[in-house]
């Protein structure tokens, strides 16, 4: 499993054009939106958390198509599915999801504080935003894995993957933004952060199993 993680992590960073595409898209959404909203009365500080979460969500959806694409293209995915029993396959899917998160999503989280400063967010909200993304974005990857598995053999399956994934990740975004505003208003942010962590752990199991079942179905 460790070798699979390191392999996928290495492949993820080698695909520099796809990683750059996600980063550029993330930056573009954050930098363009203020022109539409304006900067009066601290509107950016109040809406910044939501903007960052939505931009991160869209950037993640943009890259979900690549979760199994390279393995499908070289035929290794079919071999892996046929020669692996279901529990082991679900574990391998979870490892691939973690590698995808580390190579494609973690860079977005790392640059988030700089973008939060650009959006005039207060210091406590900057840290809360990064923490909420760190805890919540794995859930999006695990949810999206099932959609990516269902569409892996389809041409231009990325749009369908996004359509399948988007309704299911709405609670993640809600709890993420709620946690940030709880920090800002001095309320207890532990509950929404625990919900985010719980969602990521829950979908690590359910999403990986669903993706493994979808891959078994698509191959067999």
N, C-alpha and C positions, 0 to 999 in steps of 0.2 A: 504493500500500500504506500509506503514511504517513497519507493522508487517511482510509482505511478504519479504521486503528488509532485515530486521533483521534475519528472519528465514533462507533465502538463504545465507546471510553473515555468519551466524553461521555454517551452513552445509558446506560452502566452506572452512572455516578454520578447521573444524573437519576432512575433507577429506585430512589429512596431507600428505598422500602418493602421491596424485595427485599434490598438491601444491609443494611438495618437488621435484617431477618429473619435473615440469616446471622450477623450480629454477635451478636444476642440469643441465637440458638441456641448459638453458640460459647461465649458467656459463661455460659449456663445450664448446659451440660454441665460446664464447669470448676468452677462454684460449687456445683453440687448434688452432684457425685460425692464430695467430701470428707465430706459428711454420712453417706454410706454406708460409707466406708472408715474414718473416724475419723482422729484426728491423733496417735495414740500411736506412740512409737518412730520418729518421723521417716518414717512410711509415705508421707506426701504427697511428701516430697522424693525418695523412691525411685521412686514411681509417677507423679510429675508429668509427666515427659517423655512417657510413654505416653498419659497422659490428654490432654495438649495435642495430640498427633498424632492421636488418635482423634477428639477434638472438631473439629479442623481438617478431618479427612477427612469427617466427617458434615456439617459446614457446607458444604463444597465440593460434596458430592453433592447437597445440598439445592438448590443454585443452578445445577447443570449444565443443568437443563431450559431455562433462559433463554438458553443459548448461541446457539441459532438461532431461538428462538421468535418474537421481534419481527420478524425478517426474513421468517419464514414467514407471519406474520399479515398483513403488508402486501403480500405478493406479491413482494417484492424478492429473496427467496431463490431462487425458481424462475427468475426472470430471470437472476440471477447464475450459476446452475448451467447453464442452457441456453446462455448466450452466452459461457461461459468454458471454455477447454480444460482438460484434467485437471491438468497441472502448475501452471497459474496458479490453478486452484481450490484445490488443496492448499495453495499459498502463502497464499491469502486465508483459508483455514480456520486456518492457523497464526497469522496476524495477528489474527484474531478471538479465538483462544484466548489470545493474549498480552494483548489488551485486556481480556478477561474476567478473566484472572488479576490484572491491575493494578487493576481496579476492584472486584473481589469478594474476592480472596484476600490481596492486599497489606495491606489494612486489618486483617485478622486477624493477620498477622505483626507489624504495628506495635504492636498492643496485647498481644502475647504476653509481653513482658518484665514487664508489670504483673501479668498472671495468674500468671507464674512466681514472682514475689515472694509472691503470695497463697498459692501452693502450697509455700512455704518452700524453694524450690529454691536451691542454692548459685550464686554469681555466675557461675562458669565454665559451669555447666549452662544458665543463662539465655541467655548468648550463643550457646552451642552449639545450643540449641533453635531460636532465631531463624534461625541460619545453616542448619540442616538443613531447616527449613521453606522458607526462601528458595530452596534448591537443589532440593528434592524436590517441592514442590507443583506446579510447572509440569507435571511428568510426569502428575500426577493429572488436570489439565485436558486434556492432550492425549489421554490414554486415554479420558476421559469424552466427548471430542468425537465419537468414533466411535459411542458409545452414544446420545448426544444426536441425532446425525444419523439414526440408525436409527429413533428414536422421535419425530422432530420433528412428524410428521403425526398422531400418535396422541393422543387425549384422555388427559390425566393420564399422560403418558409419563415423568414424572419418576421414578416408582417403578421402572419397567422399566429406565430409564437407570442408576439406582443398582445394580440387580441385575446388569446387564451389566458395570458398571465395577468393582464392589467386589472380585471375586476377582482382577482383574488388578493392582490397586494394592497388594496385600498386601506384595510385595517392597519397594515404596517406603517403606511404614511401617516395615518391619523394619530397613532400612538407616538410616532416619531416627533411630529410637530407639537403634540400635547406635552411631551416631556420637555421640549425646549421652552415652551411658554410657561411651564410650571417653574423652571429654573428662573425665568425672567421675573415672574410675579412673586417669588418667594414661597410658593406652595411646595408640597411634597412631590418631588419628581421620581421618587423610588418606584411608585406603582406603575406608571407608564413605561419606565425603563425595564422593570421586571417583565411586563407584558411583551416588550420587544424581544427580550432575551428568550422568553418562553415561546414566542412565535418562531424565532430562529431555530430553537431546539426541536420544536414540534415538527416544523417543515423539513428539518434535516432528516427526520425519520420518514414522515409521510411523503414528502416530495421525492426523496431518493427512491423509496419503494414504488411510487407511482411512475417515476421515470424508468426504473428498471422493468416494470411491467409493460410499459409502452414500448421499450426497446425489444423485449421478448416478443411482443405482438407484431411489431413491424418486421422483425427478422423471420419469425416463424410463420 
